[in-house]
Structures are given as structure tokens and as C-alpha cells.
Amino acid sequence: MRFLVMVVSAAALWGAEPVRLAPTAQKFRTFHDATAAEVPAALKSPALKAPVDGVTDVAVTTDGAVWYGTGQGLVRWDAKAGARDRYQYFAGRRYLSTDAVERVVPDAQAGVWVRTARGVSHIELRRMTLAQKAALFEERIRLRHDRHGMVSPSRLTVPGDLASSRMRDDDNDGLWTGVYAAAECYRFAVTGSTEAQARAKKALEAMLFLEQVAGSRGFPARSYIEKGEPMPTDGEWHWTEDGKYYWKGDTSSDEIVGHMYAYAIAYDLLPDAALKKRIAATTRRIMDHILANGYYLIDLDGKPTRWGKWSRKYFDEAPGDSALNSLELLSFLKVTAHITGDAKYEREYRKAAVDLKYAEQTARYRELHEEINYSDEELAMLPFYCLFRYEKDAALLDKYYRPALDQWWANIQREDNPLWTLIYLMGRPSAPVDLRGAVRTLYRQPVDLITWTVTNSHRSDVVMSGTKDRFQKPEAATLLPPDERPVMKWNANPFIIDSNGEGRGEDDGAAFLLPYWFGRYQKMLAGE
């Protein structure tokens, strides 16, 4: 049993059928000079023929797919593929040196060589399992995204050049590290891998230190740097008394959500008694800090942080946040009660849920929310995981928490988000969901996570919604697959189809690892 908490197979309880995984083609691009020896002879000189109906060249690859070169990128048509994958678009420097394609030549293994005015791209389609893909993502994190055990995106001092990768602090180092820690906990639970256990522990140690570096008072820092590292230029920072560390304050609800979520999963799945004891002590201090300060997170200046507010008074001031923040606070209390075993937290939970009507407030999201905020979806779904994992009161579940979940799902269901789909099934086990669509998102997650500039709004197959998001960016009604849209985590809007990243950063990829290993753990992803 590997010292794990016993769970009944989700596949035995849920209405959704498990998806049997299979190897799929993953896209790898390599740039070459047109004169390089490995470049096919047919590409040594530019094309001479004129475009026909916008098509500059056509090639048929060994798998029977037809590739069309155009002045705005490359199109692959595969009549044998599923309906949503028959037509695939390759553009931007994720795939091409420039979008004006001159020549296309097939390689020997279903890929293509593509010449543009700026050079040659070799686009390989390598068949891989999701487990093999996950191993690549793990290696990327080890090489370029492990900063003192914290996991987060990096910046590239030379756009697109991974050799220029530099790790940096991030506002949400605690949350992103929590995502990775949770993924490694599930990986350990599924495989028994000692490497997964060690990586989970390292990430958790980093998260625990975020609370210690800020004074061990139940207030986790957003991030920190060591003396001598590049100084940050934004945010509220403080030196530790010994001058060794510089930590970032104004901690948000995002961080508390990430800490509580990861601590809950680690406490349940890792067989490390000493680590569990430290997790319990830190969880207790965080919760005691919030309770002692009237449901607020209090910074060094004695004032609540901008987003660390869960009180009824705050709900009166900002009713649009009240459904989400009620959900967050209840999940914090439930997790703390579970981890510490201290009855006082369960009593406080019941007081907040029933007497203060926080449970009722969670089910008012549709009524009170002011806009669709994809970051808030993350801050809702992770707490929903905790509540559906630990709450046994059928009245609270059926009257409030499941209806609240349905209100968030109304928008989420169109995103094909694998993590949110799996969490939704925890609350609605018999609900009809498109689990295959969610798994397709994992298949189509790009291996290359450099933040390239991406442009899709010119495409005739993309329907724009006519609306703008909260940052006033135009939104599509069409959901593009991840390997055609901008690089993003699950807290971003998947209907934003253009970006101007210019190759100046690289995402860590932990967002892929968490739903993959969680799905394996829940036995909803099978065959690997």
C-alpha cells in the first residue's frame, strides 16, 4: 500500500469512462541554416513557382497527411485523424523561422522540412506516450526551473535561446511550486518512484521555508531571493534580520490556496512522518494567523494584504469576491482540521459554514460575480478538491457545494481543461463530461513551452466571440488546441489566441504534470 491513504477506485464510482491512453505524435522543431548538410537538397534553393490560391507548396508525408505551405504558415490535413485534429496549423517561431513558407519536403517519419526566407525548420512528429512526455517536462524543470526548490517560469535573456535561461522570482512562487509538489505526490502514489518522492519533498521544503523566511508567524512570503542574487524591481520586499534573505510580502489568497492544496495532498500521500509533522505545524500557524486576525492575512505593516481577505466585512465591501473567498476559507479550515486533527478547526469550520452562512455564500457565484476571471477558476477548483476530499456532510455537499461547483463549471466545461474536469468529477461523479476532450488537451500541450509570439486571429476557421476579457483583449469563441495558442497555465484564458511573447520566457510545465498524474492516480487515465 506504500503507506498511502486507501481510496476506492474512482473508475468504479464515476460515470465517466476512463480514457485508455495511447502514444501520439508530439511536435519537435529544429532550425537549420539553408546550406547545412542535413537539409534536403530540394530545399537548397528557394521556390520558383508562384503561389496558387495562397498555397506556395504541397507535400504528402509517409503517414498520408497533406501539408500545405502558405504565406501565413503551414497547414497539415490528415483525413484519418479525429474531427478536431484533422486540420492543424503551424505558425510563429514555435514552428517556423518566419510564416512565409517557400518549400515543404517530407522527411522519412511523417514530419516535414520547411524552407522560408529566413532559414529551414525541421518539424518532427515523434510518437510518444504521455508518460514519456511527462519525463521530458520533469527534465525541463530540473534543468531550468528549480530555484531553491521553488518551481516557476524563467526568462530568456536572448529571445528563444534556452541557453540564456535565467530563473527569476515570481509573485506566485508558492502556488506554482504547490502545483508541482502535488504532481510529484501523485506520481509517487502511482509509481512508488523514490525520485518522485524526493522531488515532492524538495518542493514542499521550499514552500515551508516561504513561511519560515517571513518570520514563522503563519504568513508565507510570496517569494524570496538570497543575498547576492539579482534584486527585484517590483513589489513589497523585506530583508530578514540576519540579512541573508530578501522576501516578498503582500501575500495573496492565491498563495494560501496553493499551500493548503499541496499540504493536504502531501499529508495524505507521502510516508514521511517528520515532513508530515512540519506540514501540520505550518498549516496550523497559517490558519491561526487568519483566525486571530478576523479572517484576514496581515502584513508587516499591520494591515491586510490586498487579496488576503475572507471576512464578512470584506464581503460587504466587495460582494463579487464573496462566493470565491467563502469557498477558500472553508477549504482552509477543512484542510487544517484534517491535517492537525484538532477539533477547534472543525468547530470554526462549522461556525463559518453554517452560522456565518459561508456555505450558502459559495453557491451565490452566478448571482454575484462581476466578470469571468480565469485565475479565479483556479482559486475555486483547488479548494473544491479539498472540500470534496474531506467533507462528509451530505447536506452541505448537496445544498451548497455541488450547486456552487456547477456554477463555476458553466464556463469551465467549454475549456477542455483536464485538471478542472477531474476535480469536477470528484463533486459530480456521474455527470456527463468530455473526458476525452480534456485528455486531448494533454496530448496537444506543446513540448516547446517558450513564450513565442502567436497570431491566430486572422484565421478563417477561428470564430471570434465579439467580447473582450478583463484585460480588454479580444476573445475567440473557438477553442484552439494548446499547441496552436499562446503558452499559458490553467489560470489563463484559453480563448485568448494571440500573444506577443517574443520568446522572452519559458513556462515550467508543471501544469501538464499535475492533471496527468492526478488522472493516473484516480484511474481515469489508463494504459500507461
Secondary structure, DSSP 8 states (H G I E B T S, - for coil): -TT------HHHH-SS--EE---EEEEEEEEE-TT-TTS-GGGSS---S--BTTEEEEEE-TTS-EEEEETTEEEEE-TTS-GGGSEEEE-STTT-SSS-EEEEEE-SSS-EEEEETTEEEEEEEEEE-HHHHHHHHHHHHHHHSEETTEE--EEESSTT-GGGEEE---TTHHHHHHHHHHHHHHHHHHH--HHHHHHHHHHHHHHHHHHHHTTSSS---SEEEETTS----SS-EEE-TTSSEEEE-S--HHHHHHHHHHHHHHHHH---HHHHHHHHHHHHHHHHHHHHTTSEEE-TTSSEEEEEE-SHHHHHH-GGGHHHHHHHHHHHHHHHHHHH--HHHHHHHHIIIIIS-HHHHHTTHHHH--S--HHHHHHHHHHHHHHHHH---HHHIIIIIHHHHHHHHHHHGGG--HHHHHHHHHH-TT----HHHHHHHHHHS-S--B--EE--TT-TT--EEEEE-TTS-EEESS---TTTS----TTS-TT---EE-TT-EE---HHHHHHHHHHHHTT-EE--
